[in-house]
Amino acid sequence: MTLKEYLQGSRDFSLNVLFVLPVLLIYEVGAWAMGPSMRNGADVMLGELFQQLGPFGMLVLNAVVIAGATVCAFDAIRRFDRFAPRFVYLLVECLAYAALLGPLVLLLKKPLADMALVTVPSWLGSALERIVLAMGAGAYEELFFRLLVMGALYHVALGIFQEVKWGAATCALVVSSLFFALCHHDVILPGGEPFRADYFVFRTIAGGVLGLVFYVRGFAAAVYTHAFYNLLVFFQ
């Protein structure tokens, strides 16, 4: 498998979904075993959105996730081979992105040096809890903020920018990154952190970097970059 084949194949949506399944499985099993307190905020927001459908809202959400993942997995298995090297290459690539994420944000916003490695929440105890939280942020925050929000904004912006892709992508990237940062604070979520300008700017830039990874390299790359970055922070 050549580098060109890897780069092209790694952007395939079905293959991306297949590669994200381990992250999703680790998070879902861990959150189920440890209780609701381990649920990621984006996961909770999606759940509340589907609960508006009525008493079967969560059942619909679970059915959509399971059915979508199953279809994509079978599609990827049918069209691709050599999954192990593709997956290993993806992990190495995303680990490099994660290691560079903090320093890259600091180059763009030097006054935020203290935010390069975010303080580990005091309520995080065991290593397993940290792993589950990192996987949940990677899976659900990229699913919600990048795949759904940024993806929807991109398609809306295509009409506004008359099919100029770079203009639509820039608009979607900026707006989704601002929304991503706001959702970490109590401005939007009651249980979020109190608003601080330096935290907000850092997360906006970090969201922009993750959005760029998503746009250029695909959904799975954004998920693993986010998850690996959180692991590096939590185990510093």
Secondary structure, DSSP 4 states (H G I P E B T S, - for coil): --HHHHHHHTT-HHHHHHHHHHHHHHHHHHHHHH-GGG--HHHHHHHHHHHTT-TTHHHHHHHHHHHHHHHHHHHHHHH---HHHHHHHHHHHHHHHHHHHHHHHHHH-GGGGGGSSPPPPTT--SHHHHHHHHHHIIIIIIIIIIIIIIHHHHHHHHHHTTT-HHHHHHHHHHHHHHHHHHTTBTTT-TTSBPP-HHHHHHHHHHHHHHHHHHHHH-HHHHHHHHHHHHHHHHT-
